[in-house]
Amino acid sequence: MSQNLLPPSGTRDFLPDEASYRARIFDIIKKCFERHGFSPFDTPSFERIETLQGKYGEEGEKLIFKILKRGEKAQSGEADYALRYDLTVPTMRAYAANRHKLPGIFKRYQMAPVWRADRPGKGRFREFYQCDVDVFGSNSLLADFEVITTLSAALNDLGLVDFCIKLNSRKLLKGMMEAYNIDKAQEKQILIIIDKMDKIGIEGVQKELEIISSAQDLLKDLTSGDFANRLKTHVQSSIIGVEGVKEIEEMLQNLTQILAPDQFVFDPLMVRGLDYYTGIIFEINSTRFSGSIAAGGRYDALSETLANIKVPVCGGSLGLERILLLLEDQRAQYNAGPEVYITLWDNNFKSDILALVKKLREADIRAEIDLTGDKLGQQLKMADKRGAKIALIMGPDEKNAQTIAIKDLQKMDQIICPTQELISILKEKLGH
């Protein structure tokens, strides 16, 4: 029986064009992050299992890829390590361990793979990349503003401008629970139901809340229309709820400085599922995709959970795989192959083409030499297959005249140029 050569379900192989295209996207995002003052910060692919457990809620907990103990201990079926579920918790662990080496306010970014034992689907994989930014050490809402605007700037740099940022606050949600006298034992259940609004709609949420006794007053306002303003008024009886309203109003005012009015909105029913959020939370949605393409929030309490220290932190992440789906039409424009293909007339010209390819590469032109040893016609076919835009031909006549033939493989025309002018002509043709 032949071996199954497909990658594991929920993972992918990336061939040259795809891998090069992804690298280009990473580079655009990296430049944006660094332009906004964020520095690179990396962590291992796996962590101690106790570092990850208890941080992602019940649903997230089920999706952690656990690593069994090795050797004789593997028979126990116990796990002591796990693949990282996200970049946030490992970064918080690494920050806590190294904070004395870092500035008081530290802005970090990381682009790396994470793993989740989820059911694969469109835009959903078991191995996928996250692109995170975080600000450590600041209580200021300007830190949250920096995170949100950096992610929105990255989307703009990628050419995605049809997005909307949904804002809420965990403080407001906590205040909502207090103001509507929700039974503390039922708070988490109610928030989980509300968080499913995008999936099951208001009717589905209403159906699930109807059987929860302490949620009836909340349900009445929820289905009466204009819930956002009703909630702002109702939570005036809650100190933490009032704090949440002030946070949201300040953030909305800040965002008016750099974004169009239709690019951000207050959404009182946006919850975010992770348990570690404590303040402002946000999701960024595109009109062309049903789920969020970026998200994040403030998680001041996570440092205490991990390391018994109290450090204010906020951060967010780009959903790279979903973003790549939205950029699908750009993929065909990028080719991983050479720009210039240098043909080999015969073995007597080896030293000439080796010197030539060195010269082109030093001029930052992607170039490669023929490796087939075929006749010129076959070499030109290979140049086309490799995706080259131009082929260079140097035969005896060209060598004696110190010229070279430049064949445009797209226009299918050819010119002869002096070798000393080759670089400038190639750069003009290639648009460098």
Secondary structure, 3 states (H helix, E strand, C coil): CCCCCCCCCCCCCCCHHHHHHHHHHHHHHHHHHHHCCCEECCCCCEEEHHHHCCCCHHHHHHCCCEEECCHHHHHHCCEEEEECCCCHHHHHHHHHHHHHHCCCCEEEEEEEEEECCCCCECCECCEEEEEEEEEECCCCHHHHHHHHHHHHHHHHHCCCCCEEEEEEEHHHHHHHHHHCCCCHHHHHHHHHHHCCHHHHHHHHHHHHHCCCHHHHHHHHHHCCCCHHHHHHHHHHHCHHHHHHHHHHHHHHHHHCCCCCHHHEEECCCCCCCCCCCCCEEEEEEECCCCCEEEEEEECCCHHHHHHCCCCCEEEEEECHHHHHHHCHHHHCCCCCCCCEEECCCCHHHHHHHHHHHHHHHHCCCCEEECCCCCCHHHHHHHHHHCCCCEEEECCHHHHHHCEEEEEECCCCEEEEEEHHHHHHHHHHHHCC
